[in-house]
Amino acid sequence: MEKIPFKTESKRLLDMMIHSIYSHREIFLRELISNSSDAIDKIYYKALTDSSLVFDQDNYYIKVAADKTSRTLTILDTGIGMSQEELENNLGVIAQSGSLTFKRDNDAKDGHDIIGQFGVGFYSAFMVADEVTVISKALGNDTAFRWQSSGVDGYTIVPDQKDAVGTEIVLKIKESTEDENFDEYLDEYRLKAIIKKYSDFIRYPIKMDVTNRRPKEGSEGEFEEYQEEQTVNSMVPIWRKNKNELTDEDYENFYMEKHYGFDKPLQHIHISVDGAVRYNAILYIPEHTPFDYYTKEYEKGLELYANGVLIMSKSPDLLPDYYSFVKGMVDSEDLSLNISREILQQDKQLALIAKNIKSKITSQLQRMVKDEREKYETFYQAFGTQLKYGVYSDYGSNKDVLQDLLLFYSSKEKKMVSLDEYVSRMPEEQKFIYYAVGNSYDRIEKLPQTELVLDKGYEILYFIEDVDEFAIKMLMTYKEKEFKSISSGDLGIDAFENQEQTEQEIQDNQALFDEMKRILGDKVKDIRISKRLKNHPVCLTADGDLTIEMEKVLKAMPNSQNVKAEKVLEINSHHEVFSSLKTAFELDRQKLSLYTNLLYNQALLIEGLPIQDPVDFTNDICKIMV
């Protein structure tokens, strides 16, 4: 029988369909099932305007059957079918979409939107099949037709026999090679998994003959296998159900079924929008971090469906990085898909959905902060670091969204508090939001720099993560209150009642400080009488924006370029050590050098900084003991 050549530049175009457009071979089954669903939808639309047609959904289904012996995979539907002319136009002309034409001619709406647009999905079958046969009988026709092709060499169309209206596609599956396993497309468990993955929410039953086991009659303990027809897809997705019909258990079961995580979600968000862009979404806030969450291997993103058909397993554009912990899915009928339906076009619909989703997540987290604090703190323990990175990244462009979601440990409350809670109880005379940085709460508690702030009755926020101070520096202020490190040069607190006496004390001891500065050289920027110390003899502070803790973090990074904070050695003039310094300055300059180096190294140890020469330090201690 003479073959009819494909119209258009068939060889080049069909080759592109098979080898370039689709990134995963298994997609072919999604495409063929979607076409079958479209074919049934077309009868539904016809029934809306044709009183002679009665659409009884129980009579419409899709069936998938594999035969390992003949190496054939069959996809059958009870849809509208195709006439000879439609077979020629829809299958003989690559990129001619019968569904797109039908949608245009019938203004298809009413929640049964037809997916097919480009007319190329059918040809994905050639990725796995040597030969494709289509037997179709159109609604209202008495004759069926058989379309058959082995690929780029063209196709044949001949009359055929078929009792019922609909279409049957038979794929002659390729033989497996060393590099490609085509046998998997004849395995019922693999086929079922592909259907569940991509087509679980097609609105019509997808049936398969599934192998089951039952006790063998007359033989105790033995089982026999038998075939049973089953519907393998869920059909009605949870996101299309009324929220009032669903329980927390329903949402949790969906979370488990979709393998979003092994934990139990803390919160779910069910969104239904019918506006400029129509979409449904179910989002989850997990309880625990995935094992790879803070690694480069972690992939963020929501599952993306177009009218119930999975388009992307992870769509990263739907979530900002700082909400990358959110799991779930989005389904929309209004997306502009590309030709393969695997990658989304960057368009305003997707941007609108993403903007709305971000707003919904933010609102839910803010509500948890106020109304479900214990649950929020569980979440924050897992994902708070990510929120802080969100404040710090992108030059602080997201700080207004995230600042009210931050929690820090409070010196006063002895628990996690929000910035709003801190500011709400600040004394009227307090000018700044004070914070201290260290590697543990216990270590911060012992820092000498906290003495003056705590003595004034002011609350201190404790930062124990590397990102904390960087995030706060990006915030700069909260409700018009500046952040101030307890180690900063000026705490904004009047520590001395008699300012004139203090100034005189500084002047009287300037020569001592100059000599100590000479001894330490460029290790410190300055040496001063401390306005913050009460019981401790010495501490290090920093002038400028770069704090000592930030120096430690930056130095641990590659290409740190040896950044240094401008360190200041502060001496407590009311401590007995200060008297020893003055005596040594007057009587024994060698002893002054010993004391100065010891105090400097002591201050380094308090800050958790390394001592430049531990041997010299231990020798200095021995000299004091002797």
Phi, psi and omega per residue, in radians:
M1 nan 2.307 -3.085
E2 -1.268 2.339 -3.125
K3 -1.539 2.575 3.094
I4 -1.635 2.203 -3.140
P5 -1.220 2.595 3.047
F6 -1.115 2.463 3.003
K7 -1.327 2.907 -2.996
T8 1.197 -3.082 -3.132
E9 -1.351 1.373 -2.884
S10 -1.028 -0.867 -3.022
K11 -1.074 -0.864 -3.099
R12 -1.166 -0.738 -3.076
L13 -1.240 -0.786 -3.141
L14 -1.150 -0.662 3.083
D15 -1.056 -0.668 3.108
M16 -1.151 -0.719 3.128
M17 -1.010 -0.742 -3.015
I18 -1.358 -0.664 -2.952
H19 -1.902 -0.281 -2.978
S20 -2.058 -0.627 -2.943
I21 -1.326 -0.741 -3.023
Y22 -1.746 2.325 -3.098
S23 -1.529 -0.327 3.136
H24 -2.290 2.275 -3.094
R25 -1.095 -0.592 -3.073
E26 -1.077 -0.257 -3.136
I27 -1.049 -0.442 -3.078
F28 -0.963 -0.655 -3.091
L29 -1.226 -0.666 3.053
R30 -1.026 -0.760 -3.084
E31 -1.153 -0.767 -3.108
L32 -1.216 -0.670 3.094
I33 -1.170 -0.672 3.097
S34 -1.098 -0.699 3.085
N35 -1.097 -0.692 3.117
S36 -1.133 -0.728 3.094
S37 -1.084 -0.720 3.090
D38 -1.050 -0.701 -3.113
A39 -1.109 -0.640 3.092
I40 -1.273 -0.686 3.078
D41 -0.985 -0.636 -3.098
K42 -1.123 -0.632 3.058
I43 -1.156 -0.685 3.105
Y44 -1.003 -0.795 -3.139
Y45 -1.173 -0.650 3.100
K46 -1.079 -0.697 -3.102
A47 -1.152 -0.426 3.139
L48 -1.174 -0.495 -3.083
T49 -2.012 -0.121 -3.099
D50 -2.046 1.879 -3.065
S51 -1.185 -0.306 3.136
S52 -1.347 -0.242 3.135
L53 -1.742 2.291 3.060
V54 -2.027 2.058 -3.092
F55 -1.589 1.732 3.068
D56 -1.783 1.877 -2.994
Q57 -1.043 -0.417 3.136
D58 -1.131 -0.352 -3.102
N59 -1.572 -0.009 -3.036
Y60 -2.068 2.274 -3.084
Y61 -2.799 3.009 3.053
I62 -2.183 2.428 3.129
K63 -2.224 2.372 3.110
V64 -2.046 2.223 -3.107
A65 -2.424 2.354 3.128
A66 -2.014 2.485 3.078
D67 -2.218 1.816 -3.084
K68 -1.154 -0.549 -3.096
T69 -1.137 -0.833 -3.134
S70 -1.584 -0.051 -3.107
R71 0.984 0.777 3.119
T72 -2.072 2.541 3.032
L73 -2.153 2.178 -3.063
T74 -1.994 2.323 3.031
I75 -2.098 2.002 -3.059
L76 -2.036 2.459 3.048
D77 -2.379 2.802 3.110
T78 -1.853 0.606 -3.113
G79 -1.392 -2.787 -2.962
I80 -1.272 -0.340 3.121
G81 1.309 3.056 -3.140
M82 -2.329 2.432 3.035
S83 -1.405 3.069 3.109
Q84 -1.036 -0.757 -3.137
E85 -1.110 -0.704 -3.139
E86 -1.214 -0.628 3.055
L87 -1.075 -0.725 3.132
E88 -1.169 -0.749 -3.083
N89 -1.319 -0.702 -3.048
N90 -1.494 -0.604 -3.110
L91 -1.855 -0.377 -3.126
G92 -1.526 -0.296 3.106
V93 -2.034 1.882 -3.100
I94 -1.164 2.392 -3.108
A95 1.302 0.304 2.978
Q96 -1.721 2.025 -3.053
S97 -1.745 1.992 3.047
G98 -1.185 -0.590 3.134
S99 -1.178 -0.709 3.131
L100 -1.102 -0.737 3.105
T101 -1.099 -0.752 -3.141
F102 -1.089 -0.757 3.133
K103 -1.076 -0.740 -3.115
R104 -1.139 -0.728 -3.081
D105 -1.325 -0.475 -3.031
N106 -1.975 0.012 3.137
D107 0.852 0.973 -3.012
A108 -1.145 2.123 3.097
K109 -2.419 -2.393 2.977
D110 1.054 0.534 3.044
G111 1.329 0.013 3.099
H112 -2.012 0.851 -3.055
D113 -1.121 2.328 -3.126
I114 -1.442 2.310 -2.967
I115 -1.411 -0.763 -2.984
G116 -1.008 2.291 3.139
Q117 -2.252 -0.693 -2.926
F118 -1.740 -0.292 3.124
G119 1.270 0.442 -3.136
V120 -2.016 -0.279 -3.056
G121 -1.011 -0.654 -3.136
F122 -0.986 -0.658 -3.040
Y123 -1.306 -0.157 3.032
S124 -1.109 -0.342 3.114
A125 -1.018 -0.530 -3.116
F126 -1.262 -0.151 3.032
M127 -1.178 -0.500 -3.054
V128 -2.093 -0.144 -3.023
A129 -2.112 2.437 3.004
D130 -1.342 -0.531 -3.086
E131 -2.525 2.445 3.118
V132 -2.157 2.233 3.111
T133 -2.078 2.291 3.118
V134 -2.120 2.074 3.076
I135 -1.956 2.093 -3.005
S136 -2.427 2.447 3.052
K137 -2.184 2.078 -3.059
A138 -1.392 2.623 3.071
L139 -1.023 2.206 3.139
G140 1.576 -0.063 3.141
N141 -1.826 2.607 3.101
D142 -1.621 -0.392 -3.044
T143 -1.879 2.417 3.030
A144 -1.721 2.814 3.128
F145 -2.344 2.599 3.131
R146 -1.948 2.119 3.053
W147 -1.856 2.316 -3.073
Q148 -2.481 2.437 -3.134
S149 -2.700 2.581 3.046
S150 -1.906 0.235 3.077
G151 2.137 -2.382 -2.936
V152 -1.173 -0.225 -3.088
D153 -1.412 0.003 3.067
G154 1.998 -2.845 -3.046
Y155 -2.614 2.893 3.034
T156 -2.175 2.645 3.016
I157 -2.323 2.180 3.121
V158 -2.417 2.719 3.043
P159 -1.099 2.658 -3.120
D160 -2.623 3.066 3.135
Q161 -1.855 2.322 3.044
K162 -2.725 2.204 -3.042
D163 -1.267 -0.830 -3.001
A164 -1.803 2.710 3.048
V165 -1.175 2.463 3.123
G166 2.453 -2.976 -3.061
T167 -2.351 2.425 3.079
E168 -2.171 2.111 3.137
I169 -1.910 2.193 -3.129
V170 -2.050 2.106 3.131
L171 -1.818 2.240 3.010
K172 -1.553 1.745 -2.982
I173 -1.201 2.412 -3.121
K174 -1.100 2.748 3.033
E175 -1.310 2.507 3.127
S176 -1.226 2.665 3.096
T177 -2.189 -3.118 3.096
E178 -1.095 -0.564 -3.061
D179 -1.662 -0.441 -3.030
E180 -2.210 2.300 3.090
N181 -1.822 1.692 3.114
F182 -1.553 -0.233 3.130
D183 -1.077 -0.458 -3.099
E184 -1.078 -0.412 -3.126
Y185 -1.476 0.151 3.000
L186 -2.037 -0.010 -3.115
D187 -1.612 2.200 -3.028
E188 -1.109 -0.617 -3.116
Y189 -1.236 -0.662 3.100
R190 -1.202 -0.727 3.111
L191 -1.095 -0.745 3.133
K192 -1.085 -0.700 3.141
A193 -1.129 -0.707 3.116
I194 -1.139 -0.732 3.116
I195 -1.097 -0.781 3.141
K196 -1.104 -0.638 -3.094
K197 -1.208 -0.844 -2.987
Y198 -1.797 -0.531 -2.938
S199 -2.182 0.380 -3.064
D200 -1.079 -0.469 -3.036
F201 -1.948 0.325 2.895
I202 -1.013 2.378 -2.961
R203 -1.319 -0.130 3.130
Y204 -1.913 2.641 -3.135
P205 -1.068 2.343 2.982
I206 -1.886 1.965 -3.006
K207 -1.798 2.584 3.052
M208 -2.521 2.637 2.969
D209 -1.474 1.921 -3.021
V210 -1.871 2.445 3.139
T211 -1.412 2.214 3.073
N212 -2.161 3.000 3.113
R213 -2.173 2.574 3.083
R214 -2.550 2.746 3.118
P215 -1.031 2.388 -3.129
K216 -1.356 2.282 -3.078
E217 -1.129 2.276 3.077
G218 1.380 0.112 -3.117
S219 -2.405 1.869 -3.061
E220 -1.253 2.308 3.086
G221 1.473 -0.099 3.130
E222 -1.828 2.661 -3.118
F223 -2.197 2.698 3.056
E224 -2.212 2.624 3.122
E225 -1.612 2.584 3.071
Y226 -2.590 2.739 -3.137
Q227 -1.648 2.375 3.123
E228 -2.448 2.306 3.120
E229 -1.312 2.234 -3.136
Q230 -2.291 2.638 2.966
T231 -1.530 2.091 -2.982
V232 -1.715 -0.150 3.131
N233 -1.868 2.739 -3.102
S234 -1.342 -0.476 3.122
M235 1.246 -1.198 -3.068
V236 -1.638 1.886 -3.111
P237 -1.260 2.610 -3.108
I238 -1.054 -0.560 -3.059
W239 -1.261 -0.241 3.105
R240 -1.655 -0.032 3.109
K241 -1.488 2.750 3.088
N242 -1.190 2.358 -3.116
K243 -1.007 -0.575 -3.120
N244 -1.167 -0.366 -3.138
E245 -1.460 -0.227 -2.985
L246 -1.806 2.563 3.095
T247 -1.917 2.944 3.061
D248 -1.010 -0.628 3.134
E249 -1.120 -0.655 3.099
D250 -1.063 -0.782 -3.140
Y251 -1.167 -0.691 3.124
E252 -1.152 -0.681 3.107
N253 -1.121 -0.692 3.105
F254 -1.124 -0.689 3.095
Y255 -1.022 -0.764 -3.138
M256 -1.244 -0.751 -3.116
E257 -1.067 -0.634 -3.120
K258 -1.508 0.007 3.106
H259 0.994 0.700 3.087
Y260 -1.247 -0.413 3.117
G261 -3.120 2.910 3.120
F262 -1.673 -0.086 3.124
D263 -1.604 -3.104 3.042
K264 -1.771 2.197 -3.066
P265 -1.118 2.510 3.111
L266 -1.312 -0.666 -3.077
Q267 -2.551 2.677 2.957
H268 -2.221 2.652 3.109
I269 -2.246 2.074 -3.138
H270 -1.866 2.035 -3.062
I271 -2.022 2.312 3.013
S272 -2.309 2.013 -3.087
V273 -2.127 2.251 3.109
D274 -2.258 1.237 -3.093
G275 -2.288 -2.320 3.140
A276 -1.038 -0.641 3.025
V277 -2.205 2.160 3.141
R278 -1.555 2.261 3.065
Y279 -2.833 2.760 3.011
N280 -2.131 2.605 3.117
A281 -2.631 2.560 2.948
I282 -2.223 2.086 -3.081
L283 -2.043 2.592 -3.132
Y284 -2.238 2.444 2.974
I285 -1.814 1.937 -3.059
P286 -1.255 2.923 3.121
E287 -1.600 -0.617 -3.058
H288 -2.168 2.704 3.077
T289 -1.333 2.409 2.971
P290 -1.049 2.698 -3.037
F291 -1.055 -0.484 -3.085
D292 -1.861 0.300 -2.969
Y293 -1.029 -0.804 -3.097
Y294 -1.658 0.710 3.071
T295 -2.199 2.894 3.118
K296 -1.201 -0.360 -3.084
E297 -1.315 -0.343 -3.081
Y298 -1.196 2.321 3.101
E299 -1.942 2.132 3.079
K300 -1.492 2.953 3.027
G301 2.353 2.698 3.085
L302 -1.810 2.640 2.993
E303 -1.127 2.404 -3.111
L304 -2.113 2.166 3.125
Y305 -1.995 2.525 2.967
A306 -1.992 1.855 3.135
N307 0.979 0.747 3.068
G308 1.545 -0.086 -3.130
V309 -1.830 2.215 -3.116
L310 -1.148 2.145 3.135
I311 -1.784 -0.747 3.131
M312 -2.432 2.347 3.094
S313 -1.254 -0.569 3.085
K314 -2.464 1.909 3.083
S315 -1.756 1.771 -3.039
P316 -1.217 -0.410 -3.077
D317 -1.233 -0.205 -3.100
L318 -1.474 -0.191 -3.102
L319 -2.300 2.377 2.950
P320 -1.229 2.740 -3.088
D321 -1.005 -0.638 -3.070
Y322 -1.252 -0.237 3.017
Y323 -1.931 0.482 -3.076
S324 -1.165 -0.211 3.123
F325 -1.337 -0.270 -3.076
V326 -1.229 2.366 3.093
K327 -1.959 2.835 3.061
G328 2.440 -2.780 -3.031
M329 -2.555 2.800 3.053
V330 -2.337 2.383 3.096
D331 -2.242 2.231 -3.129
S332 -2.474 2.595 3.051
E333 -1.681 -0.081 -2.968
D334 -1.902 0.252 -3.080
L335 -1.393 2.521 3.050
S336 -1.633 1.774 -3.078
L337 -1.581 2.726 3.031
N338 -1.488 -3.070 -2.948
I339 -1.127 -0.508 -3.105
S340 -1.626 -0.103 -3.098
R341 1.023 0.398 3.105
E342 -1.873 -0.504 -3.103
I343 -2.184 2.418 -3.101
L344 -1.478 2.506 2.942
Q345 -1.212 2.489 3.104
Q346 -1.365 1.720 -3.074
D347 -2.362 3.082 -3.023
K348 -1.218 -0.461 3.119
Q349 -1.071 -0.815 -3.132
L350 -1.124 -0.708 3.138
A351 -1.116 -0.688 3.122
L352 -1.138 -0.751 3.120
I353 -1.090 -0.806 -3.122
A354 -1.072 -0.712 3.136
K355 -1.101 -0.744 -3.133
N356 -1.180 -0.708 3.127
I357 -1.094 -0.759 3.110
K358 -1.024 -0.751 -3.141
S359 -1.118 -0.729 -3.134
K360 -1.136 -0.728 3.141
I361 -1.132 -0.775 -3.141
T362 -1.038 -0.795 -3.138
S363 -1.084 -0.715 -3.136
Q364 -1.136 -0.740 -3.141
L365 -1.187 -0.688 3.094
Q366 -1.101 -0.671 3.099
R367 -1.136 -0.694 3.116
M368 -1.111 -0.686 3.119
V369 -0.984 -0.739 -3.052
K370 -1.482 -0.733 -2.941
D371 -1.850 -0.391 -3.114
E372 -2.330 1.107 -2.973
R373 -1.072 -0.761 -3.123
E374 -1.062 -0.733 3.128
K375 -1.181 -0.678 3.136
Y376 -1.151 -0.673 -3.138
E377 -1.166 -0.566 3.026
T378 -1.100 -0.796 3.076
F379 -1.061 -0.780 -3.037
Y380 -1.155 -0.594 3.099
Q381 -1.082 -0.577 -3.129
A382 -1.478 -0.699 -2.941
F383 -2.214 0.117 3.129
G384 -1.041 -0.649 3.126
T385 -1.010 -0.685 -3.141
Q386 -1.122 -0.666 3.108
L387 -1.134 -0.684 3.119
K388 -1.145 -0.709 3.063
Y389 -1.090 -0.594 3.094
G390 -1.105 -0.653 3.082
V391 -1.153 -0.733 -3.042
Y392 -1.329 -0.610 -3.037
S393 -1.317 2.927 3.115
D394 0.924 0.655 3.065
Y395 0.967 0.579 3.055
G396 1.328 0.294 -3.081
S397 -1.181 -0.315 -3.105
N398 -1.850 0.162 -3.017
K399 -1.118 -0.616 -3.131
D400 -1.161 -0.540 3.119
V401 -1.261 -0.626 -2.918
L402 -1.808 -0.281 -2.963
Q403 -1.067 -0.577 -3.130
D404 -1.430 -0.004 3.093
L405 -1.731 -0.093 -3.088
L406 -1.428 2.491 3.060
L407 -2.252 2.502 3.068
F408 -2.444 2.676 -3.139
Y409 -1.249 2.389 -3.064
S410 -1.851 2.353 3.086
S411 -1.144 -0.501 -3.077
K412 -1.533 -0.830 -3.063
E413 -1.438 -0.353 -3.078
K414 1.019 0.631 3.085
K415 -2.797 3.079 -3.132
M416 -1.291 2.355 3.108
V417 -2.316 2.737 3.066
S418 -1.553 2.869 3.095
L419 -1.106 -0.631 3.121
D420 -1.105 -0.715 3.128
E421 -1.160 -0.673 3.111
Y422 -1.081 -0.908 -3.063
V423 -1.125 -0.620 -3.071
S424 -1.122 -0.398 -3.125
R425 -1.965 0.250 3.071
M426 -1.168 2.349 3.009
P427 -1.043 2.669 -3.051
E428 -1.034 -0.629 -3.081
E429 -1.414 -0.185 -3.114
Q430 -1.260 2.202 -3.044
K431 -1.626 -0.519 -2.965
F432 -2.196 2.806 2.926
I433 -1.598 1.955 -3.040
Y434 -1.577 2.488 3.083
Y435 -2.467 2.717 3.080
A436 -2.277 2.583 -3.060
V437 -2.104 2.387 3.077
G438 -2.935 3.140 -3.101
N439 -1.629 0.004 3.038
S440 -2.811 2.744 3.107
Y441 -1.097 -0.700 -3.109
D442 -1.100 -0.698 -3.131
R443 -1.198 -0.684 3.125
I444 -1.110 -0.699 3.136
E445 -0.936 -0.551 -3.038
K446 -1.636 -0.018 -3.120
L447 -1.147 2.283 3.131
P448 -1.123 -0.448 -3.110
Q449 -1.144 -0.266 -3.099
T450 -1.425 -0.206 -2.945
E451 -1.001 -0.927 -3.037
L452 -1.149 -0.754 -3.103
V453 -1.103 -0.788 -3.140
L454 -1.198 -0.612 3.130
D455 -1.119 -0.519 3.095
K456 -1.377 -0.105 -3.140
G457 1.463 0.269 -3.122
Y458 -1.543 2.568 -3.135
E459 -1.435 2.498 3.090
I460 -2.112 2.345 3.028
L461 -1.575 2.332 -3.091
Y462 -1.726 2.191 3.124
F463 -1.890 2.107 -3.132
I464 -2.114 0.011 3.077
E465 -1.879 2.569 -3.103
D466 -0.978 -0.627 -3.035
V467 -1.355 -0.304 -2.990
D468 -0.960 -0.942 -3.046
E469 -1.201 -0.611 3.107
F470 -1.122 -0.688 3.111
A471 -1.139 -0.749 -3.139
I472 -1.146 -0.675 3.081
K473 -1.069 -0.580 3.117
M474 -1.280 -0.612 3.085
L475 -1.158 -0.701 3.140
M476 1.206 -0.964 3.135
T477 -2.434 2.808 2.973
Y478 -2.426 2.124 -3.068
K479 0.854 0.822 3.059
E480 1.194 0.210 3.074
K481 -1.854 2.201 3.120
E482 -1.356 2.668 3.049
F483 -1.555 2.483 -3.108
K484 -2.420 2.158 3.066
S485 -1.286 2.476 3.098
I486 -1.154 -0.233 3.127
S487 -1.747 0.128 3.137
S488 -1.316 2.778 -3.051
G489 -1.037 -0.752 -3.101
D490 -2.124 2.020 -3.131
L491 -1.445 -0.161 -3.115
G492 1.269 0.427 -3.141
I493 -2.162 2.288 3.089
D494 -1.370 1.790 -3.007
A495 -1.531 -0.338 -3.047
F496 -2.074 2.331 -3.139
E497 -1.273 -0.697 -3.102
N498 -1.848 1.610 -3.064
Q499 -1.151 -0.644 -3.116
E500 -1.126 -0.692 3.133
Q501 -1.128 -0.665 3.134
T502 -1.138 -0.804 3.140
E503 -1.041 -0.685 3.134
Q504 -1.160 -0.664 3.129
E505 -1.131 -0.701 3.110
I506 -1.111 -0.765 -3.125
Q507 -1.127 -0.728 -3.111
D508 -1.151 -0.479 -3.065
N509 -1.880 0.223 -3.077
Q510 -1.099 -0.664 -3.140
A511 -1.107 -0.666 3.080
L512 -1.077 -0.810 -3.114
F513 -1.143 -0.640 3.115
D514 -1.102 -0.719 3.138
E515 -1.174 -0.726 3.101
M516 -1.110 -0.653 3.111
K517 -1.139 -0.665 3.108
R518 -1.118 -0.669 -3.125
I519 -1.142 -0.754 -3.084
L520 -1.447 -0.352 3.112
G521 1.111 -2.340 -3.068
D522 -1.481 0.193 3.086
K523 -1.177 -0.509 3.106
V524 -2.311 2.675 3.078
K525 -1.373 -0.620 -3.059
D526 -2.781 2.868 3.013
I527 -2.221 2.256 -3.019
R528 -2.415 2.792 2.909
I529 -1.273 2.300 -3.057
S530 -1.412 2.413 3.033
K531 -1.706 -0.032 -3.030
R532 -1.995 -0.350 -3.045
L533 -1.500 2.444 3.095
K534 -2.075 -0.862 -3.063
N535 -1.929 -0.493 -3.112
H536 -1.481 2.598 -3.092
P537 -1.382 -0.503 -2.952
V538 -2.705 2.695 2.990
C539 -2.783 2.870 3.056
L540 -1.829 2.408 3.000
T541 -2.254 -3.128 -3.098
A542 -2.372 2.407 2.962
D543 -1.629 2.573 3.102
G544 1.599 -3.126 -3.049
D545 -1.359 -0.463 -3.103
L546 -1.478 1.965 -3.131
T547 -1.514 2.965 -3.136
I548 -1.128 -0.672 3.124
E549 -1.163 -0.668 3.103
M550 -1.151 -0.632 3.080
E551 -1.036 -0.775 -3.129
K552 -1.065 -0.761 -3.129
V553 -1.133 -0.822 -3.090
L554 -1.149 -0.630 -3.138
K555 -1.187 -0.428 3.129
A556 -1.369 -0.177 -3.113
M557 -1.572 2.685 3.046
P558 -1.099 2.585 3.096
N559 0.981 0.729 -3.114
S560 -1.258 -0.298 3.113
Q561 1.022 0.517 3.023
N562 0.923 0.846 3.120
V563 -1.152 2.542 -3.116
K564 -2.397 2.395 2.982
A565 -1.349 2.656 3.100
E566 -1.433 1.620 -2.997
K567 -1.394 2.482 3.073
V568 -2.197 2.251 3.082
L569 -1.592 2.022 -3.129
E570 -1.776 2.337 -3.102
I571 -1.974 2.351 3.086
N572 -1.429 1.867 -3.068
S573 -1.230 -0.218 3.137
H574 -1.677 0.014 -3.138
H575 -1.613 2.586 -3.099
E576 -1.111 -0.390 3.087
V577 -1.056 -0.592 -3.109
F578 -1.124 -0.626 3.092
S579 -1.118 -0.687 3.106
S580 -1.107 -0.661 3.113
L581 -1.120 -0.767 -3.112
K582 -1.144 -0.707 3.126
T583 -1.120 -0.770 3.133
A584 -1.115 -0.653 3.131
F585 -1.102 -0.634 -3.097
E586 -1.417 -0.602 -2.962
L587 -2.002 -0.496 -2.996
D588 -2.600 1.606 -3.082
R589 -1.156 -0.478 3.097
Q590 -1.171 -0.686 3.100
K591 -1.196 -0.606 3.091
L592 -1.074 -0.713 3.098
S593 -1.092 -0.717 3.112
L594 -1.085 -0.858 -3.139
Y595 -1.077 -0.741 -3.101
T596 -1.083 -0.807 -3.138
N597 -1.143 -0.664 3.125
L598 -1.129 -0.777 -3.141
L599 -1.126 -0.695 3.127
Y600 -1.111 -0.803 -3.141
N601 -1.176 -0.599 3.072
Q602 -1.089 -0.739 3.116
A603 -1.127 -0.651 3.087
L604 -1.088 -0.778 -3.130
L605 -1.089 -0.706 3.115
I606 -1.049 -0.663 -3.123
E607 -1.400 -0.133 -3.100
G608 1.363 0.396 3.123
L609 -1.677 2.627 -3.126
P610 -1.278 2.525 3.036
I611 -1.444 2.323 -3.040
Q612 -1.082 -0.738 -3.121
D613 -2.340 1.586 -3.118
P614 -1.048 -0.542 -3.129
V615 -1.150 -0.817 3.097
D616 -1.043 -0.687 -3.127
F617 -1.091 -0.809 3.138
T618 -1.178 -0.596 3.090
N619 -1.147 -0.666 3.108
D620 -1.108 -0.696 3.104
I621 -1.097 -0.726 3.126
C622 -1.085 -0.666 3.128
K623 -1.087 -0.692 3.117
I624 -1.118 -0.729 -3.119
M625 -1.139 -0.689 -3.130
V626 -1.239 nan nan
